[in-house]
Amino acid sequence: MTNIPKATIRNIAKESGAERIADDSVLYLQGKAADWIAGQVKSANVLAQHAGRKTIKVDDFRASESLGV
């Protein structure tokens, strides 16, 4: 289970046009969001380590996105 609150997922769904979202859909999206975030962090971390840093900066995320890492 992730630490992304169900209410956050529901709010994003509402802001995206959903009137209602089923509980199992919220759980599915929690997992997908956590997986996506983990993938982004792993890619950015590779670039931070390559630069000799332990701290991931926003530029690492941007670079990994533009490189398709």
Helices and strands as residue ranges (DSSP letters): H 6-15, H 23-50, H 58-67
